[in-house]
């Protein structure tokens, strides 16, 4: 089963400590049903100095969250919405906003 959320989409978080925050999707893992959202679910990691991190120290980075905890934001109406599908004659599938019926792809 694939995800309806793609990289570079804008989403809104529905549950958890980051509820109602909006962000851009920077990574998708359809196998685990998880997405990484910019500025959401920030975790701190203690790093030793190495070639990549010369200084070392505490690094903050986004951790993945379940895709069911986010909702896609329509670019036209700027509201969180569910997603509908429409099949074209050539077999392609389009994503539609359920509120304004606008094509998202």
OpenMM code with the backbone's topology and positions (N, CA, C; nanometers):
from openmm import Vec3, app, unit

residues = "UNK UNK UNK UNK UNK UNK UNK UNK UNK UNK UNK UNK UNK UNK UNK UNK UNK UNK UNK UNK UNK UNK UNK UNK UNK UNK UNK UNK UNK UNK UNK UNK UNK UNK UNK UNK UNK UNK UNK UNK UNK UNK UNK UNK UNK UNK UNK UNK UNK UNK UNK UNK UNK UNK UNK UNK UNK UNK UNK UNK UNK UNK UNK UNK UNK UNK UNK UNK UNK UNK UNK UNK UNK UNK UNK UNK UNK UNK UNK UNK UNK UNK UNK UNK UNK UNK UNK UNK UNK UNK UNK UNK UNK UNK UNK UNK UNK UNK UNK UNK UNK UNK UNK UNK UNK".split()
positions = [
    Vec3(0.0837, -0.1178, 0.0000),
    Vec3(0.0000, 0.0000, 0.0000),
    Vec3(0.0885, 0.1245, 0.0000),
    Vec3(0.0645, 0.2148, -0.0928),
    Vec3(0.1457, 0.3351, -0.1033),
    Vec3(0.0892, 0.4480, -0.0195),
    Vec3(0.1642, 0.5553, -0.0146),
    Vec3(0.1212, 0.6731, 0.0585),
    Vec3(0.0667, 0.7771, -0.0381),
    Vec3(-0.0290, 0.8574, 0.0083),
    Vec3(-0.0814, 0.9653, -0.0742),
    Vec3(-0.0023, 1.0932, -0.0538),
    Vec3(0.0905, 1.0927, 0.0393),
    Vec3(0.1741, 1.2093, 0.0670),
    Vec3(0.3074, 1.1899, -0.0040),
    Vec3(0.3513, 1.2946, -0.0722),
    Vec3(0.4760, 1.2883, -0.1468),
    Vec3(0.5748, 1.3914, -0.0927),
    Vec3(0.6999, 1.3784, -0.1340),
    Vec3(0.8032, 1.4725, -0.0961),
    Vec3(0.7675, 1.6111, -0.1504),
    Vec3(0.8001, 1.7146, -0.0742),
    Vec3(0.7738, 1.8557, -0.1063),
    Vec3(0.6282, 1.8977, -0.0847),
    Vec3(0.5392, 1.8086, -0.0364),
    Vec3(0.4022, 1.8471, -0.0016),
    Vec3(0.4033, 1.9246, 0.1302),
    Vec3(0.3033, 2.0098, 0.1488),
    Vec3(0.2847, 2.0776, 0.2770),
    Vec3(0.1800, 2.0000, 0.3559),
    Vec3(0.2123, 1.9693, 0.4810),
    Vec3(0.1215, 1.8911, 0.5642),
    Vec3(0.0996, 1.9610, 0.6977),
    Vec3(-0.0074, 1.9192, 0.7670),
    Vec3(-0.0371, 1.9679, 0.9010),
    Vec3(-0.0391, 1.8474, 0.9947),
    Vec3(0.0239, 1.8614, 1.1105),
    Vec3(0.0308, 1.7536, 1.2083),
    Vec3(-0.1003, 1.7508, 1.2872),
    Vec3(-0.1594, 1.6314, 1.3024),
    Vec3(-0.2892, 1.6163, 1.3679),
    Vec3(-0.2800, 1.5784, 1.5148),
    Vec3(-0.1742, 1.5076, 1.5546),
    Vec3(-0.1641, 1.4592, 1.6922),
    Vec3(-0.0234, 1.4792, 1.7468),
    Vec3(-0.0111, 1.4674, 1.8784),
    Vec3(0.1195, 1.4702, 1.9426),
    Vec3(0.1603, 1.6080, 1.9895),
    Vec3(0.2868, 1.6193, 2.0286),
    Vec3(0.3368, 1.7443, 2.0845),
    Vec3(0.3464, 1.8556, 1.9811),
    Vec3(0.3476, 1.8209, 1.8538),
    Vec3(0.3567, 1.9193, 1.7463),
    Vec3(0.2229, 1.9414, 1.6766),
    Vec3(0.1129, 1.9165, 1.7469),
    Vec3(-0.0207, 1.9279, 1.6887),
    Vec3(-0.0435, 2.0675, 1.6312),
    Vec3(-0.1044, 2.0727, 1.5143),
    Vec3(-0.1420, 2.1930, 1.4379),
    Vec3(-0.0225, 2.2659, 1.3762),
    Vec3(0.0972, 2.2089, 1.3816),
    Vec3(0.2110, 2.2686, 1.3122),
    Vec3(0.2060, 2.2294, 1.1653),
    Vec3(0.2505, 2.3205, 1.0803),
    Vec3(0.2594, 2.2925, 0.9371),
    Vec3(0.4054, 2.2841, 0.8966),
    Vec3(0.4323, 2.2024, 0.7970),
    Vec3(0.5691, 2.1895, 0.7488),
    Vec3(0.5732, 2.1217, 0.6137),
    Vec3(0.6903, 2.1275, 0.5523),
    Vec3(0.7127, 2.0664, 0.4217),
    Vec3(0.7701, 1.9267, 0.4426),
    Vec3(0.7230, 1.8304, 0.3653),
    Vec3(0.7714, 1.6929, 0.3754),
    Vec3(0.9082, 1.6867, 0.3084),
    Vec3(1.0093, 1.6393, 0.3839),
    Vec3(1.1435, 1.6296, 0.3278),
    Vec3(1.1862, 1.4846, 0.3057),
    Vec3(1.1041, 1.3902, 0.3499),
    Vec3(1.1351, 1.2498, 0.3276),
    Vec3(1.0128, 1.1630, 0.3474),
    Vec3(1.0037, 1.0548, 0.2671),
    Vec3(0.8905, 0.9628, 0.2746),
    Vec3(0.9439, 0.8208, 0.2782),
    Vec3(0.8914, 0.7385, 0.3687),
    Vec3(0.9260, 0.5972, 0.3758),
    Vec3(0.7970, 0.5160, 0.3659),
    Vec3(0.7547, 0.4783, 0.2431),
    Vec3(0.6271, 0.4085, 0.2291),
    Vec3(0.6261, 0.2696, 0.2921),
    Vec3(0.7409, 0.2048, 0.3032),
    Vec3(0.7467, 0.0718, 0.3638),
    Vec3(0.7090, 0.0734, 0.5110),
    Vec3(0.7495, 0.1769, 0.5823),
    Vec3(0.7189, 0.1900, 0.7244),
    Vec3(0.6030, 0.2843, 0.7506),
    Vec3(0.5423, 0.3410, 0.6436),
    Vec3(0.4291, 0.4346, 0.6560),
    Vec3(0.4678, 0.5568, 0.7377),
    Vec3(0.5885, 0.6119, 0.7126),
    Vec3(0.6362, 0.7272, 0.7883),
    Vec3(0.6801, 0.8385, 0.6947),
    Vec3(0.6720, 0.9620, 0.7471),
    Vec3(0.7189, 1.0794, 0.6743),
    Vec3(0.8059, 1.1638, 0.7672),
    Vec3(0.8975, 1.2397, 0.7080),
    Vec3(0.9805, 1.3335, 0.7833),
    Vec3(0.9360, 1.4729, 0.7421),
    Vec3(0.8938, 1.5532, 0.8402),
    Vec3(0.8410, 1.6865, 0.8148),
    Vec3(0.9390, 1.7891, 0.8704),
    Vec3(0.9651, 1.8930, 0.7921),
    Vec3(1.0594, 1.9970, 0.8291),
    Vec3(1.0090, 2.0748, 0.9512),
    Vec3(1.0905, 2.0810, 1.0559),
    Vec3(1.0570, 2.1565, 1.1754),
    Vec3(0.9634, 2.0865, 1.2717),
    Vec3(0.9353, 1.9593, 1.2503),
    Vec3(0.8421, 1.8835, 1.3347),
    Vec3(0.9147, 1.7611, 1.3896),
    Vec3(0.8850, 1.7255, 1.5150),
    Vec3(0.9434, 1.6088, 1.5823),
    Vec3(1.0959, 1.6193, 1.5872),
    Vec3(1.1440, 1.7316, 1.6362),
    Vec3(1.2882, 1.7556, 1.6476),
    Vec3(1.3429, 1.6742, 1.7643),
    Vec3(1.4513, 1.5993, 1.7367),
    Vec3(1.5174, 1.5224, 1.8406),
    Vec3(1.6640, 1.5624, 1.8471),
    Vec3(1.7208, 1.5549, 1.9665),
    Vec3(1.8609, 1.5904, 1.9853),
    Vec3(1.9446, 1.4638, 1.9866),
    Vec3(2.0610, 1.4712, 1.9225),
    Vec3(2.1509, 1.3569, 1.9159),
    Vec3(2.2909, 1.4039, 1.9544),
    Vec3(2.3556, 1.3332, 2.0445),
    Vec3(2.4902, 1.3664, 2.0880),
    Vec3(2.5888, 1.3017, 1.9918),
    Vec3(2.6739, 1.3834, 1.9299),
    Vec3(2.7675, 1.3339, 1.8289),
    Vec3(2.9117, 1.3553, 1.8757),
    Vec3(2.9934, 1.2548, 1.8548),
    Vec3(3.1369, 1.2698, 1.8780),
    Vec3(3.1970, 1.3442, 1.7590),
    Vec3(3.3067, 1.4122, 1.7806),
    Vec3(3.3720, 1.4769, 1.6658),
    Vec3(3.4211, 1.3713, 1.5668),
    Vec3(3.3946, 1.3954, 1.4384),
    Vec3(3.4448, 1.3093, 1.3320),
    Vec3(3.4655, 1.3952, 1.2080),
    Vec3(3.4889, 1.3352, 1.0931),
    Vec3(3.5163, 1.4133, 0.9725),
    Vec3(3.3967, 1.4976, 0.9306),
    Vec3(3.2771, 1.4442, 0.9446),
    Vec3(3.1589, 1.5187, 0.9031),
    Vec3(3.1242, 1.6297, 1.0026),
    Vec3(3.1352, 1.6000, 1.1331),
    Vec3(3.1068, 1.6986, 1.2377),
    Vec3(3.2366, 1.7261, 1.3131),
    Vec3(3.3113, 1.8258, 1.2681),
    Vec3(3.4417, 1.8561, 1.3265),
    Vec3(3.4306, 1.8935, 1.4742),
    Vec3(3.3290, 1.9716, 1.5072),
    Vec3(3.3133, 2.0205, 1.6431),
    Vec3(3.2555, 1.9138, 1.7361),
    Vec3(3.1613, 1.8329, 1.6838),
    Vec3(3.0894, 1.7408, 1.7705),
    Vec3(2.9813, 1.8160, 1.8458),
    Vec3(2.9247, 1.7565, 1.9484),
    Vec3(2.8248, 1.8248, 2.0298),
    Vec3(2.6853, 1.7707, 2.0070),
    Vec3(2.5871, 1.8532, 2.0377),
    Vec3(2.4471, 1.8115, 2.0289),
    Vec3(2.3896, 1.8615, 1.8963),
    Vec3(2.3364, 1.7687, 1.8166),
    Vec3(2.2804, 1.8007, 1.6850),
    Vec3(2.1295, 1.7800, 1.6928),
    Vec3(2.0537, 1.8744, 1.6377),
    Vec3(1.9080, 1.8607, 1.6314),
    Vec3(1.8679, 1.8215, 1.4905),
    Vec3(1.7837, 1.7189, 1.4794),
    Vec3(1.7360, 1.6780, 1.3478),
    Vec3(1.5932, 1.6263, 1.3579),
    Vec3(1.5238, 1.6272, 1.2445),
    Vec3(1.3856, 1.5814, 1.2399),
    Vec3(1.3812, 1.4289, 1.2384),
    Vec3(1.2885, 1.3730, 1.3136),
    Vec3(1.2684, 1.2284, 1.3163),
    Vec3(1.1382, 1.1976, 1.2431),
    Vec3(1.1250, 1.0774, 1.1883),
    Vec3(1.0026, 1.0438, 1.1155),
    Vec3(0.8820, 1.0282, 1.2076),
    Vec3(0.7635, 1.0569, 1.1537),
    Vec3(0.6368, 1.0357, 1.2235),
    Vec3(0.5455, 0.9567, 1.1312),
    Vec3(0.4454, 0.8918, 1.1885),
    Vec3(0.3538, 0.8122, 1.1082),
    Vec3(0.2726, 0.9012, 1.0143),
    Vec3(0.2525, 0.8535, 0.8931),
    Vec3(0.1800, 0.9295, 0.7917),
    Vec3(0.0340, 0.9497, 0.8300),
    Vec3(-0.0199, 0.8625, 0.9144),
    Vec3(-0.1588, 0.8781, 0.9568),
    Vec3(-0.1762, 0.9955, 1.0523),
    Vec3(-0.0668, 1.0488, 1.1055),
    Vec3(-0.0738, 1.1614, 1.1983),
    Vec3(-0.0600, 1.2959, 1.1292),
    Vec3(-0.0521, 1.2967, 0.9964),
    Vec3(-0.0444, 1.4225, 0.9222),
    Vec3(-0.1552, 1.4256, 0.8173),
    Vec3(-0.1934, 1.5480, 0.7793),
    Vec3(-0.2958, 1.5651, 0.6763),
    Vec3(-0.2434, 1.6652, 0.5738),
    Vec3(-0.2629, 1.6333, 0.4478),
    Vec3(-0.2149, 1.7176, 0.3389),
    Vec3(-0.2891, 1.8502, 0.3360),
    Vec3(-0.2163, 1.9595, 0.3115),
    Vec3(-0.2751, 2.0930, 0.3013),
    Vec3(-0.2869, 2.1270, 0.1528),
    Vec3(-0.4078, 2.1640, 0.1104),
    Vec3(-0.4328, 2.1991, -0.0292),
    Vec3(-0.3609, 2.3297, -0.0626),
    Vec3(-0.2863, 2.3343, -0.1737),
    Vec3(-0.2169, 2.4579, -0.2081),
    Vec3(-0.3109, 2.5710, -0.2506),
    Vec3(-0.4299, 2.5375, -0.2999),
    Vec3(-0.5220, 2.6412, -0.3464),
    Vec3(-0.6030, 2.7006, -0.2317),
    Vec3(-0.6748, 2.6150, -0.1558),
    Vec3(-0.7612, 2.6660, -0.0493),
    Vec3(-0.6886, 2.6807, 0.0843),
    Vec3(-0.5635, 2.6319, 0.0943),
    Vec3(-0.4790, 2.6451, 0.2129),
    Vec3(-0.5446, 2.5884, 0.3387),
    Vec3(-0.6162, 2.4755, 0.3235),
    Vec3(-0.6790, 2.4067, 0.4352),
    Vec3(-0.6359, 2.2610, 0.4349),
    Vec3(-0.6251, 2.1992, 0.5545),
    Vec3(-0.5962, 2.0560, 0.5565),
    Vec3(-0.7159, 1.9799, 0.5015),
    Vec3(-0.6889, 1.8830, 0.4152),
    Vec3(-0.7967, 1.8143, 0.3463),
    Vec3(-0.7634, 1.6681, 0.3237),
    Vec3(-0.8683, 1.5900, 0.3056),
    Vec3(-0.8497, 1.4524, 0.2628),
    Vec3(-0.8232, 1.4530, 0.1131),
    Vec3(-0.7761, 1.3402, 0.0633),
    Vec3(-0.7347, 1.3335, -0.0758),
    Vec3(-0.8231, 1.2356, -0.1509),
    Vec3(-0.8724, 1.2785, -0.2667),
    Vec3(-0.9463, 1.1906, -0.3566),
    Vec3(-0.8590, 1.1550, -0.4754),
    Vec3(-0.8975, 1.0521, -0.5479),
    Vec3(-0.8227, 1.0083, -0.6648),
    Vec3(-0.9096, 1.0168, -0.7885),
    Vec3(-0.8464, 1.0492, -0.9007),
    Vec3(-0.9162, 1.0506, -1.0291),
    Vec3(-0.8269, 0.9818, -1.1311),
    Vec3(-0.8823, 0.8847, -1.2027),
    Vec3(-0.8072, 0.8128, -1.3046),
    Vec3(-0.8266, 0.8814, -1.4388),
    Vec3(-0.7171, 0.8994, -1.5115),
    Vec3(-0.7228, 0.9546, -1.6461),
    Vec3(-0.7333, 0.8410, -1.7478),
    Vec3(-0.7606, 0.8759, -1.8728),
    Vec3(-0.7760, 0.7740, -1.9768),
    Vec3(-0.6462, 0.6977, -2.0018),
    Vec3(-0.5327, 0.7657, -1.9856),
    Vec3(-0.4043, 0.7005, -2.0122),
    Vec3(-0.3532, 0.6194, -1.8926),
    Vec3(-0.4332, 0.6068, -1.7865),
    Vec3(-0.3973, 0.5223, -1.6723),
    Vec3(-0.3312, 0.5954, -1.5564),
    Vec3(-0.3032, 0.7252, -1.5708),
    Vec3(-0.2428, 0.8006, -1.4611),
    Vec3(-0.3472, 0.8319, -1.3547),
    Vec3(-0.3008, 0.8447, -1.2302),
    Vec3(-0.3891, 0.8748, -1.1180),
    Vec3(-0.3546, 1.0123, -1.0637),
    Vec3(-0.4546, 1.0982, -1.0494),
    Vec3(-0.4359, 1.2325, -0.9965),
    Vec3(-0.4890, 1.2419, -0.8544),
    Vec3(-0.4283, 1.3289, -0.7743),
    Vec3(-0.4770, 1.3558, -0.6394),
    Vec3(-0.5651, 1.4795, -0.6439),
    Vec3(-0.6821, 1.4724, -0.5772),
    Vec3(-0.7766, 1.5832, -0.5745),
    Vec3(-0.8026, 1.6271, -0.4311),
    Vec3(-0.8223, 1.7570, -0.4130),
    Vec3(-0.8640, 1.8117, -0.2844),
    Vec3(-1.0129, 1.7825, -0.2683),
    Vec3(-1.0530, 1.7262, -0.1547),
    Vec3(-1.1942, 1.6946, -0.1307),
    Vec3(-1.2772, 1.8188, -0.1026),
    Vec3(-1.2129, 1.9310, -0.0649),
    Vec3(-1.2881, 2.0512, -0.0307),
    Vec3(-1.3138, 2.1396, -0.1525),
    Vec3(-1.2085, 2.1656, -0.2321),
    Vec3(-1.2247, 2.2572, -0.3463),
    Vec3(-1.2180, 2.1872, -0.4814),
    Vec3(-1.2007, 2.0540, -0.4818),
    Vec3(-1.1949, 1.9727, -0.6047),
    Vec3(-1.0805, 2.0124, -0.6978),
    Vec3(-0.9756, 2.0734, -0.6427),
    Vec3(-0.8602, 2.1144, -0.7223),
    Vec3(-0.7605, 1.9994, -0.7359),
    Vec3(-0.6987, 1.9854, -0.8529),
    Vec3(-0.5972, 1.8825, -0.8758),
    Vec3(-0.4685, 1.9259, -0.8062),
    Vec3(-0.4071, 1.8346, -0.7297),
    Vec3(-0.2868, 1.8670, -0.6528),
    Vec3(-0.1580, 1.8320, -0.7269),
    Vec3(-0.1644, 1.7454, -0.8279),
    Vec3(-0.0421, 1.7050, -0.9002),
    Vec3(-0.0177, 1.7931, -1.0192),
] * unit.nanometer
topology = app.Topology()
chain = topology.addChain("A")
for resn in residues:
    res = topology.addResidue(resn, chain)
    for name in ("N", "CA", "C"):
        topology.addAtom(name, app.Element.getBySymbol(name[0]), res)
